[in-house]
Amino acid sequence: MSNTTKRTCTKGHDYYKSSDCPTCPVCEEERKPKDGFLSLLPAPARRALESKNITSLNELSKFSEDDILNLHGIGPSSIPRLRKALEEKGLSFSKG
């Protein structure tokens, strides 16, 4: 593995990272929701929403798409997934 360093998280999992990101991929996979809209997202996007206490679709609907896109960890590919999850519950992003 080039330019990677071996690390051990506080739970004892060994993993390799090439960036300064301290997140253990094993721990992240263990805490990934099994269902619900957060389970549709990659870990950085999920953490971005969780950091703003957006853990329900009702809470998500209070924000505009631009608000969500401005969160560090949310990419453009997350918006269609979130929009679909909202629509399935009769909700939508705020208009601003």
C-alpha positions in Angstrom: 0.0 0.0 0.0 1.6 3.2 -1.1 1.4 6.4 0.9 -0.8 4.7 3.6 -0.2 4.4 7.2 -1.4 1.6 9.5 -3.6 2.8 12.3 -5.4 1.3 15.2 -8.7 2.8 16.5 -9.7 3.0 20.1 -11.7 -0.2 19.7 -8.6 -2.0 18.5 -9.4 -2.3 14.8 -6.4 -2.1 12.5 -6.8 -0.2 9.2 -4.8 1.8 6.6 -5.4 5.4 5.6 -3.7 7.6 3.1 -5.3 10.8 4.5 -5.4 12.5 7.9 -9.0 11.4 8.4 -9.2 9.7 11.8 -12.3 7.7 11.1 -12.0 4.0 11.4 -13.7 2.3 8.5 -14.6 -0.8 10.6 -16.3 1.3 13.3 -18.0 3.3 10.6 -19.5 0.2 9.0 -20.6 -1.2 12.4 -22.6 2.0 13.1 -24.1 2.3 9.7 -27.9 2.2 10.0 -29.5 -0.9 8.5 -32.6 1.0 7.3 -34.0 4.5 7.0 -32.8 7.4 4.8 -29.3 7.6 6.5 -28.6 4.1 5.4 -28.8 5.3 1.7 -25.8 7.6 2.2 -22.0 7.2 2.2 -20.4 7.7 5.6 -19.2 11.3 5.0 -22.7 12.4 4.0 -24.3 10.6 6.9 -21.9 12.1 9.4 -22.5 15.6 7.9 -26.2 15.3 8.6 -25.7 13.8 12.0 -23.4 16.6 13.0 -26.3 19.0 12.4 -28.8 16.7 14.2 -30.6 15.9 11.0 -31.6 12.3 11.7 -35.2 12.3 10.5 -36.8 13.1 7.3 -39.0 15.7 9.1 -35.9 17.4 10.2 -34.3 17.2 6.8 -37.4 18.8 5.2 -36.6 22.0 7.2 -33.5 22.6 5.0 -33.1 23.6 1.4 -31.1 21.5 -1.1 -28.5 24.3 -1.1 -28.3 24.2 2.7 -27.6 20.5 2.6 -25.1 20.8 -0.3 -23.1 23.3 1.8 -22.4 20.8 4.5 -18.9 19.3 4.4 -19.3 15.7 3.4 -22.4 16.1 1.2 -21.8 15.7 -2.5 -24.2 16.2 -5.4 -24.9 12.5 -5.7 -26.5 12.5 -2.2 -29.3 15.0 -3.1 -31.3 12.7 -5.4 -31.2 10.0 -2.8 -32.4 12.4 -0.1 -35.0 14.0 -2.4 -36.5 10.5 -3.2 -36.6 9.5 0.5 -38.4 12.8 1.2 -40.9 12.3 -1.6 -41.7 8.8 -0.5 -42.9 10.3 2.8 -44.8 13.2 1.2 -42.1 15.7 2.1 -39.7 17.9 0.2 -36.7 20.1 0.8 -37.5 23.6 2.1 -37.7 26.3 -0.6 -35.2 28.4 1.2 
